[in-house]
Amino acid sequence: MSLLFNTYPLARSALFSLDAETAHELTLASLQKAYDCRLTRGLLGDRPVWPASLMGLSLRNPVGLAAGLDKNGAHIDALGNLGFGFVEVGTVTPLPQPGNPKPRMFRLPRAHALINRLGFNNLGLDAFIANVRNSQWRSQGGILGLNIGKNAATPIERAVDDYMLGLEGVYPHADYVTVNISSPNTANLRALQGQDELTGLLQPLREKRKELADRHGRRVPMVVKIAPDLTQEQIDIIADLLPRHGVDGVIATNTTLSRDAVQGLPHAQEAGGLSGPPVHELSLRVIARLRQQLGADFAIIGVGGILSGKQALEKFAAGANAVQLYTGLIYRGPALIGECVRALQTANRPS
């Protein structure tokens, strides 16, 4: 295991003394500097291998990075080098936007959780695509997901326009495209999970994807990222609509608005999406219901609250084909990636 993996607990103490967003930016900048230096790059790398297939894509392992950590796609190679089987970056919006006012990210250490209300802060589609084009991850065999959303200033009635722009822009550079309709930090965005709204979004995206597939000579899988706070009826409606409109997979789930698991903790009542272990059981419920409704062959990526290899296994037991990490990576460090891969290997080893 690399030096970084062994020393992360010490570094975390220093990072946690800083504002959460400042620590986030410092961590990415430091990781990038270490990766850019050939002398230190080897200290970062860990390549746990347990080959998997997802939507026809060949993964080195089924443990990925969730969107949100690298919103501008500026650190794809450095993050991929930590051992992920696939990396998802974004959410990107067509136009640059600053996001919500700071402070907008808060730690809840006793729950190993975070609350964020970042609000799709990013440099916009042009800068995002330039960063993706400059990365080497895909040429080295890595799988890259690009996550698209809508600008805050775009009325929800015209949200489809932003998603169409996003899909067209990222399509040539993606192994799969994620349609994010579940962030709680963009006004009314989650309304797109409703039956009529989702139909009105997915139908034109399906037609645009067919046009792009013909133009580029390749069909790029499209997935939808949904919230953990859905009722069973809402989950069933989504499960009915996704395959009907040619969607290839679903990411379950985004952050939660619920505070039931963190009542009384400092920052628990901050506005925004709660991530980390409090989301784990919520996401398991959604994954299990999706698998029941979608059958055995539809791709489900499980995300939310994985802090150990055991919790990665629980996502698979509920019906996930792959998992993604974010908050657990902040609390546990990159050693969590290999731990999850080894747990899955061990559990699936022939007896």
C-alpha positions as CSV (number, residue, x, y, z in Angstrom):
1,M,0.0,0.0,0.0
2,S,1.3,3.5,-0.9
3,L,2.8,6.0,1.5
4,L,-0.2,8.3,1.0
5,F,-2.6,5.6,2.1
6,N,-0.7,5.0,5.3
7,T,-0.3,8.6,6.2
8,Y,-3.8,9.9,5.4
9,P,-5.1,9.7,9.0
10,L,-2.4,12.1,10.0
11,A,-3.1,14.5,7.1
12,R,-6.8,14.3,7.9
13,S,-6.3,15.9,11.3
14,A,-4.7,18.9,9.7
15,L,-7.3,19.1,7.0
16,F,-10.1,18.9,9.4
17,S,-8.8,22.0,11.2
18,L,-9.6,24.0,8.1
19,D,-13.0,25.0,6.7
20,A,-14.4,22.0,4.8
21,E,-14.4,23.6,1.3
22,T,-10.9,25.1,1.8
23,A,-9.7,21.6,2.8
24,H,-11.3,20.1,-0.2
25,E,-9.6,22.5,-2.6
26,L,-6.2,22.1,-0.8
27,T,-6.5,18.3,-1.0
28,L,-7.2,18.3,-4.7
29,A,-4.4,20.8,-5.4
30,S,-1.9,18.7,-3.3
31,L,-2.9,15.5,-4.9
32,Q,-2.5,17.0,-8.4
33,K,1.0,18.3,-7.5
34,A,2.1,15.0,-6.2
35,Y,0.7,13.2,-9.3
36,D,2.4,15.7,-11.7
37,C,5.8,14.9,-10.2
38,R,7.0,11.6,-11.5
39,L,9.0,11.0,-8.3
40,T,5.9,11.1,-6.1
41,R,3.3,9.7,-8.5
42,G,4.2,6.1,-7.6
43,L,3.6,6.9,-3.9
44,L,0.0,7.6,-4.8
45,G,-0.9,4.7,-7.0
46,D,-2.8,1.6,-6.1
47,R,-4.5,-0.4,-8.8
48,P,-6.7,-3.1,-7.2
49,V,-8.1,-5.3,-9.9
50,W,-11.3,-7.2,-9.9
51,P,-12.6,-6.9,-13.5
52,A,-16.3,-6.1,-13.9
53,S,-18.7,-5.2,-16.7
54,L,-21.1,-2.3,-16.5
55,M,-23.4,-1.2,-19.4
56,G,-21.0,-3.0,-21.8
57,L,-18.0,-1.1,-20.3
58,S,-15.0,-3.1,-19.0
59,L,-14.0,-1.9,-15.5
60,R,-10.7,-2.7,-13.7
61,N,-12.8,-2.9,-10.6
62,P,-16.4,-1.9,-9.8
63,V,-15.5,0.8,-7.2
64,G,-15.8,4.3,-8.7
65,L,-15.5,8.0,-7.7
66,A,-18.8,9.8,-7.4
67,A,-19.5,13.1,-9.1
68,G,-19.0,16.2,-7.1
69,L,-15.5,15.8,-5.9
70,D,-14.0,17.1,-9.1
71,K,-16.7,19.4,-10.6
72,N,-14.5,20.8,-13.3
73,G,-12.8,17.6,-14.4
74,A,-9.4,19.1,-13.6
75,H,-8.0,16.2,-11.6
76,I,-9.2,13.1,-13.5
77,D,-5.8,11.4,-13.8
78,A,-4.7,12.1,-10.3
79,L,-7.9,10.8,-8.8
80,G,-8.0,7.8,-11.1
81,N,-4.5,6.9,-10.0
82,L,-5.8,6.3,-6.5
83,G,-7.2,2.9,-7.6
84,F,-10.7,3.6,-8.9
85,G,-12.2,1.4,-11.5
86,F,-14.1,4.3,-13.0
87,V,-14.2,8.0,-12.4
88,E,-17.2,10.4,-12.7
89,V,-16.7,14.1,-12.8
90,G,-19.0,17.1,-12.8
91,T,-21.8,18.2,-12.3
92,V,-21.2,20.6,-15.2
93,T,-23.7,23.2,-16.4
94,P,-23.7,24.9,-19.8
95,L,-22.6,28.3,-18.4
96,P,-20.2,29.0,-15.6
97,Q,-21.8,29.7,-12.2
98,P,-20.4,30.4,-8.7
99,G,-22.9,28.3,-6.8
100,N,-24.4,29.3,-3.5
101,P,-22.8,31.7,-1.0
102,K,-20.1,30.5,1.4
103,P,-19.9,28.8,3.8
104,R,-21.7,26.0,2.0
105,M,-20.0,22.8,3.2
106,F,-20.1,21.4,6.7
107,R,-18.6,18.4,8.5
108,L,-20.5,16.3,11.0
109,P,-17.6,14.2,12.3
110,R,-19.5,12.2,14.9
111,A,-21.6,10.8,12.0
112,H,-18.8,10.7,9.5
113,A,-21.0,12.9,7.4
114,L,-21.1,16.1,5.3
115,I,-23.8,18.6,4.5
116,N,-23.2,20.7,1.3
117,R,-25.2,23.3,-0.5
118,L,-22.6,24.0,-3.1
119,G,-25.2,24.5,-5.9
120,F,-23.4,23.1,-9.0
121,N,-20.5,25.6,-8.7
122,N,-18.4,25.1,-11.8
123,L,-16.5,26.8,-14.6
124,G,-19.0,25.8,-17.3
125,L,-19.1,23.4,-20.2
126,D,-16.2,24.8,-22.3
127,A,-13.7,24.7,-19.5
128,F,-14.9,21.3,-18.4
129,I,-14.5,19.8,-21.9
130,A,-11.0,21.3,-22.2
131,N,-10.0,19.7,-18.9
132,V,-11.4,16.3,-20.0
133,R,-9.6,16.5,-23.3
134,N,-6.3,17.1,-21.5
135,S,-6.7,14.1,-19.3
136,Q,-5.0,10.7,-20.0
137,W,-7.3,8.5,-17.9
138,R,-9.4,7.1,-20.8
139,S,-6.4,6.5,-23.1
140,Q,-4.9,4.5,-20.2
141,G,-8.0,2.2,-20.1
142,G,-9.9,4.1,-17.4
143,I,-13.7,4.5,-17.6
144,L,-14.9,8.1,-17.4
145,G,-18.4,9.3,-16.6
146,L,-19.4,12.9,-17.3
147,N,-22.2,14.3,-15.2
148,I,-24.5,17.1,-16.6
149,G,-27.0,19.4,-14.9
150,K,-28.8,22.7,-15.5
151,N,-27.8,26.3,-14.6
152,A,-29.6,27.8,-11.6
153,A,-30.8,30.7,-13.7
154,T,-32.5,28.4,-16.3
155,P,-36.2,28.1,-15.5
156,I,-37.2,24.6,-14.6
157,E,-39.6,24.6,-17.6
158,R,-36.6,25.0,-19.9
159,A,-34.3,22.6,-18.1
160,V,-34.3,20.2,-21.0
161,D,-32.4,22.9,-23.1
162,D,-29.5,22.8,-20.6
163,Y,-29.4,19.0,-20.5
164,M,-29.4,18.9,-24.3
165,L,-26.5,21.3,-24.5
166,G,-24.6,19.3,-21.9
167,L,-25.2,16.0,-23.6
168,E,-24.0,17.3,-26.9
169,G,-20.9,18.9,-25.4
170,V,-19.7,15.9,-23.3
171,Y,-20.8,13.1,-25.6
172,P,-17.6,12.6,-27.6
173,H,-15.5,12.6,-24.5
174,A,-17.5,10.3,-22.2
175,D,-17.7,6.6,-21.6
176,Y,-21.1,7.2,-20.1
177,V,-23.1,10.4,-19.4
178,T,-25.0,11.0,-16.1
179,V,-28.2,13.1,-16.1
180,N,-28.3,14.6,-12.6
181,I,-31.8,15.5,-11.6
182,S,-31.5,14.9,-7.9
183,S,-29.3,17.6,-6.3
184,P,-31.2,19.3,-3.6
185,N,-29.2,22.5,-4.0
186,T,-30.6,23.8,-7.3
187,A,-34.2,25.1,-6.9
188,N,-36.9,22.8,-8.2
189,L,-34.4,20.4,-9.8
190,R,-35.8,17.3,-8.0
191,A,-39.2,18.1,-9.6
192,L,-37.7,16.5,-12.7
193,Q,-38.1,13.1,-11.1
194,G,-41.9,13.4,-11.5
195,Q,-43.6,11.2,-14.1
196,D,-44.5,14.0,-16.6
197,E,-41.4,16.0,-16.0
198,L,-39.1,13.0,-16.4
199,T,-40.9,11.9,-19.5
200,G,-40.5,15.4,-20.9
201,L,-36.8,15.3,-20.2
202,L,-35.9,11.8,-21.3
203,Q,-37.7,11.7,-24.6
204,P,-35.7,14.5,-26.2
205,L,-32.5,13.3,-24.6
206,R,-33.1,9.9,-26.2
207,E,-33.6,11.5,-29.6
208,K,-30.5,13.7,-29.1
209,R,-28.4,10.7,-28.0
210,K,-29.5,8.8,-31.2
211,E,-28.5,11.7,-33.3
212,L,-25.1,11.9,-31.5
213,A,-24.5,8.2,-31.8
214,D,-25.0,8.4,-35.6
215,R,-22.8,11.5,-35.8
216,H,-19.9,10.0,-33.7
217,G,-20.3,6.4,-34.7
218,R,-20.6,5.2,-31.1
219,R,-23.5,4.8,-28.6
220,V,-22.6,6.2,-25.2
221,P,-24.6,4.9,-22.3
222,M,-26.8,7.3,-20.4
223,V,-27.7,7.0,-16.7
224,V,-29.9,9.0,-14.4
225,K,-29.0,10.0,-10.8
226,I,-31.9,10.0,-8.4
227,A,-32.6,11.0,-4.8
228,P,-32.8,8.8,-1.7
229,D,-35.9,10.6,-0.5
230,L,-38.3,9.1,-3.0
231,T,-41.5,7.2,-2.0
232,Q,-42.0,3.6,-3.3
233,E,-44.5,4.9,-5.8
234,Q,-42.0,7.5,-7.1
235,I,-39.3,4.8,-7.4
236,D,-41.6,2.5,-9.3
237,I,-42.5,5.3,-11.8
238,I,-38.8,6.0,-12.4
239,A,-38.1,2.3,-12.8
240,D,-40.9,2.1,-15.4
241,L,-39.7,5.2,-17.4
242,L,-35.9,4.6,-17.5
243,P,-35.8,1.6,-19.8
244,R,-38.8,2.8,-21.8
245,H,-36.7,5.8,-22.8
246,G,-33.5,3.9,-23.6
247,V,-31.7,4.9,-20.4
248,D,-28.9,2.3,-19.6
249,G,-28.5,2.7,-15.9
250,V,-29.4,4.5,-12.7
251,I,-27.3,5.9,-9.9
252,A,-28.9,5.5,-6.5
253,T,-28.5,7.8,-4.7
254,N,-27.7,11.5,-4.3
255,T,-27.6,13.3,-0.9
256,T,-30.6,13.4,1.4
257,L,-32.7,16.2,2.9
258,S,-33.5,14.0,5.9
259,R,-31.9,14.9,9.2
260,D,-33.3,12.0,11.2
261,A,-30.0,10.3,11.7
262,V,-28.1,13.4,12.8
263,Q,-30.5,15.2,15.0
264,G,-28.7,17.3,17.7
265,L,-25.3,17.2,16.0
266,P,-23.5,20.5,15.3
267,H,-24.4,21.8,11.8
268,A,-27.2,19.2,11.5
269,Q,-29.8,21.9,10.6
270,E,-27.7,23.5,7.9
271,A,-29.5,23.6,4.6
272,G,-28.3,21.3,1.9
273,G,-27.8,17.6,1.1
274,L,-26.5,15.3,3.8
275,S,-24.0,12.6,2.6
276,G,-22.1,9.8,4.4
277,P,-23.3,6.9,6.5
278,P,-26.8,8.4,7.3
279,V,-27.6,7.9,3.6
280,H,-26.5,4.3,3.4
281,E,-29.8,2.7,4.6
282,L,-31.9,5.1,2.5
283,S,-29.9,4.2,-0.6
284,L,-30.2,0.5,0.1
285,R,-33.9,0.8,0.1
286,V,-34.0,2.6,-3.2
287,I,-31.5,0.1,-4.8
288,A,-33.5,-2.9,-3.6
289,R,-36.7,-1.5,-5.0
290,L,-35.1,-0.6,-8.3
291,R,-33.7,-4.1,-8.7
292,Q,-37.0,-5.6,-7.9
293,Q,-38.8,-3.4,-10.5
294,L,-36.1,-3.4,-13.2
295,G,-35.1,-7.0,-13.2
296,A,-31.6,-8.6,-13.2
297,D,-30.0,-6.9,-16.3
298,F,-30.5,-3.2,-15.7
299,A,-27.4,-1.4,-14.4
300,I,-27.5,0.1,-10.9
301,I,-24.7,2.1,-9.4
302,G,-24.9,2.3,-5.6
303,V,-23.7,5.4,-3.8
304,G,-24.3,6.9,-0.5
305,G,-22.6,6.3,2.9
306,I,-20.0,3.7,2.1
307,L,-17.4,3.9,4.9
308,S,-16.1,0.3,4.8
309,G,-15.8,-2.7,2.6
310,K,-18.8,-4.2,4.4
311,Q,-21.0,-1.4,3.3
312,A,-19.9,-1.8,-0.3
313,L,-20.9,-5.4,0.0
314,E,-24.3,-4.4,1.3
315,K,-24.8,-2.2,-1.7
316,F,-24.2,-5.2,-3.9
317,A,-26.4,-7.4,-1.8
318,A,-29.2,-4.9,-2.3
319,G,-28.8,-5.1,-6.1
320,A,-26.0,-2.7,-7.2
321,N,-23.6,-3.7,-10.0
322,A,-21.0,-1.1,-9.0
323,V,-20.5,1.4,-6.3
324,Q,-19.2,5.0,-5.9
325,L,-17.4,6.7,-3.1
326,Y,-17.3,10.4,-2.0
327,T,-17.8,11.2,1.7
328,G,-16.2,8.0,2.8
329,L,-13.1,8.9,0.9
330,I,-12.8,12.2,2.9
331,Y,-13.1,10.4,6.2
332,R,-11.2,7.2,5.5
333,G,-8.8,8.3,2.7
334,P,-7.9,6.4,-0.4
335,A,-7.3,3.1,1.5
336,L,-11.1,2.7,1.4
337,I,-11.0,2.0,-2.4
338,G,-8.8,-1.1,-2.1
339,E,-10.7,-2.2,1.0
340,C,-14.0,-2.2,-0.9
341,V,-12.4,-4.0,-3.9
342,R,-10.9,-6.7,-1.6
343,A,-14.2,-7.1,0.3
344,L,-16.0,-7.7,-3.0
345,Q,-13.3,-10.1,-4.2
346,T,-13.4,-12.1,-1.0
347,A,-17.2,-12.3,-0.9
348,N,-17.3,-13.6,-4.5
349,R,-14.4,-16.0,-4.4
350,P,-15.4,-19.6,-5.2
351,S,-15.6,-21.7,-2.1
